[in-house]
Amino acid sequence: MKFQVKRLLSQILIFFSANLGAFGLKTGFCYPFFYCHACPASTSACPLRALEQSVYSRSFTWYFFVYPLLILGFFGVLTGRAVCGWACPIGLLQRATGKVARRFKKYKFLNERTTKKIDRYLRYAKYFVLIGLVIFTSWLIGIMFTDICPIGFLTGTIPTLLLYPGKFVPNTFFGIALIIFLLFLILIFTVERGWCRYFCPIGALLAPFNKISYLHVSRVKEETFEKECIKCDACSKICPMGIDVTKLFRDPECILCGKCVTACPKNLIEFKRK
């Protein structure tokens, strides 16, 4: 079975497992990826909501603060951001929109140097979302991010509206959440894995673990790579996260999708175990 088919099957299987709540299965588990607990079919809880509640109430308890961080840390230490490429349903959605985004990339609105500069700075936005909107906002103002989160709107609000049209009562953030959701759709159709690259706070939590994770993607030994690389750039061109794979060394943006591994004609990119 081809490698990318295995990854697709993994994403589909986990998507269905995340929605077993439709069959009455609810757990106290926190997802190690981004999926809204407000979804009528949701199996588990959103780790960000738990963190927000903990910070807002100033009660850094086991269940609301330590527990979700331990779950994310466990998967992070083992595989870094692999859950983004192999498990997250929003990653699966962006896999579907990726082809459209690649076509859109052909239209040059800015020169390449400016585009790369904007891309480099925008990648820090997800850390601002995590620290500014999830942590500081909950501490200083109140729970807000998960009320305007586009993932919550997609997997929680829309299914609830469809299933219970007469019972849904919009909160004060509904209008803002709708606008952000529409911007989210524009983003993922114009930038390949744009949400993962720039704004996902779960990605921001997992990204630093790429530096220490047991499993990671890397080049082969330096001398071998320099000797055998034919500079075709096939690995970087196919990377959905826009990484320069020829310089890859535990990049925090890598989601371990393995596309570069299968694309390299000289087999110079590989999965490594620490």
ZICORSUL-V632989 format. One record per backbone hydrogen bond with DSSP energy under -0.5 kcal/mol. NH is the residue of the N-H (numbers start at 1). CO is the residue of the C=O. Records with the same first field share a line. If there is no record, write none. Layout:
BEGIN
NH = CO / CO
END
This chain:
BEGIN
6 = 2
7 = 3
8 = 4
9 = 5
10 = 6
11 = 7
12 = 8
13 = 9
14 = 10
15 = 11
16 = 12
17 = 13
18 = 14
19 = 16
20 = 17
21 = 41
22 = 19 / 41
23 = 20
24 = 21
25 = 20
26 = 24
27 = 43
31 = 45
35 = 33
39 = 36
42 = 39
43 = 18
45 = 29
50 = 46
51 = 47
52 = 48
53 = 49
54 = 50
55 = 51
56 = 52
57 = 53
58 = 54 / 55
59 = 54
60 = 58
61 = 59
65 = 61
66 = 61
67 = 62
69 = 65
70 = 66
71 = 67
72 = 68
73 = 69
74 = 70
75 = 71
76 = 72
77 = 73
78 = 74
79 = 75
80 = 76
82 = 79
84 = 81
85 = 81 / 255
86 = 82
87 = 83
88 = 83
92 = 88
93 = 89
94 = 90
95 = 91
96 = 92
97 = 93
98 = 94
101 = 97
102 = 98
103 = 99
104 = 100
105 = 101
106 = 103
107 = 104
108 = 106
109 = 107
115 = 111
116 = 112
117 = 113
118 = 114
119 = 115
120 = 116
121 = 117
122 = 118
123 = 119
124 = 121
125 = 122
127 = 124
128 = 124
129 = 125
130 = 126
131 = 127
132 = 128
133 = 128 / 129
134 = 129
135 = 130
136 = 131
137 = 132
139 = 135
140 = 136
141 = 137
142 = 137
145 = 133
147 = 144
148 = 144 / 145
149 = 145
153 = 149
154 = 150
155 = 151
156 = 152
157 = 152
158 = 153
160 = 156
161 = 157
162 = 158
163 = 159
164 = 160
167 = 164
168 = 164
170 = 168
174 = 171
177 = 173
178 = 174
179 = 175
180 = 176
181 = 177
182 = 178
183 = 179
184 = 180
185 = 181
186 = 182
187 = 183
188 = 184
189 = 185
190 = 186 / 187
191 = 187
194 = 191
197 = 193
198 = 194
199 = 195
200 = 195
201 = 199
204 = 200
205 = 201
206 = 202
207 = 203
208 = 204
209 = 206
210 = 206 / 207
211 = 208
212 = 209
213 = 209
214 = 77
215 = 78
216 = 272
218 = 270
219 = 248
220 = 268
225 = 221
226 = 222
227 = 223
228 = 224
229 = 225
237 = 233
238 = 234
239 = 235
242 = 239
245 = 243
247 = 244
248 = 245
250 = 217
254 = 251
262 = 258
263 = 259
264 = 260
267 = 264
270 = 218
272 = 216
274 = 214
END
